[in-house]
């Protein structure tokens, strides 16, 4: 339905979108995910024909954007990040106007406006001026505007940003209802959203696609390993006390008390090395990262092979060494972390 | 052109809910009425004085054409008032669409940019015509006074429509360049004032340049209409301004798309 080939946009020396190629099938929901400035909006503006591409081709339903711009535009419903509203008009008048400029024949106009109003539940405010509506309603009017001419393709740029969580859920449900009738491309920087609605996710960063997959597979692909986060408190003299093989309960309490006084700053490098060494010795552990900047307590990230669970061993080790275990949890990478992982700047 | 009418209709609808349009209209009607009544009073008094003098020297065949003098002066004033008022109508034409993000809606709709420009112009021009309507009763007043100069009235209105159209065209172009309505309004004032009164500087120039500078001026061409003279040259002068301004607007809108938002 949507075919994009080698789409590139440069603003002066800056490349906003870099050689993007993809296709979206009929009825599919494609999600663009990326930080601000990743090129999501620019890409959408090029597909809708607002922004001329520096190079590359866009075609919708077989119509090339450059050769048949009007045919392409007729087939697209587009909701920008800030809905394009005329606040002085009533909802109905506004939608009638949009239907008219989107080439809905006069005899079908009233019916399609009513249908759009019904679909996004705007019935109660249909004769109110848009200026008087709440943000959530305005967003719905924006959505109604995008579907009023019943286009096969919907392009939605951050349709839920700037809404509160309840409104966000409502808009999300609306989009979920619209799928099937429409091929949808939507962008967001809210991760759970994209995993709920999209069939396929593009992670964009600096105008380039970092990853393409279904939300589930994307998470799986990057998980590939187990992770345990441990927070421990080591006595100041941990290194020394470890040397003496017999540690009486009493003395360890003493040393702990004294350590509370002395340990205002952070853990020393000796302790960091000791902890790393100790945790790496646990069977199955592949990688240990000690965060040295975490105050008086040590935060340690322990990664192990997929399918293993090292939590028991970790707890036993900490106890055996006479350290205090403050926290222990199993982490699997969320889409959020995948996203951060993929879009983080190379050092 | 169907789209152009849709856009014009929407524009007109928006004018009627915006305070600025009402303010502009009120200002126009009020100033027109004030000038008109002042002029009628002034010239009638002058005419009465003149009549008495004529009687004294007993030349009863001398006729004073009071209505055409009044109309001539009145139409000159009207063009001047338009200069103050029309930029208020045009300042937001494209600027507002840009600010509200609706320009993106229009440009991603199956509309040609020429239709968009035509629609915008038609919307503002219709508003201008509506604004002129309240001045019609003035001629009824003159008619009641026994004077009726339909030729001058028709020519005067034709001139007003033409000069208004050219001014709206220029205002539309300026508004396509600006992202702020105030900048748009004052930019338009600047250009319109310059174009209207450039002929006063013609006396400083010599020969062909004087003629050319004079020819550029709105008022130089408009004055003929207010005297009841309709010349093809003057009509095409205003038409040229309008077409050129609309063409520039269309180019300018295309250029907006290349800019980074």
Interface residues (C-beta under 8 A of the other chain):
Chain A: X11 X41 X45 X48 X49 X50 X51 X52 X69 X70 X71 X73 X74 X76 X78 X80 X82 X83 X84 X85 X86 X87 X88 X89 X93 X97 X98 X100 X101 X102 X103 X129 X145
Chain B: X2 X3 X6 X7 X9 X10 X13 X14 X17 X18 X100 X101 X102 X104 X105 X106 X107 X108 X109 X110 X111 X112 X257 X258 X260 X261
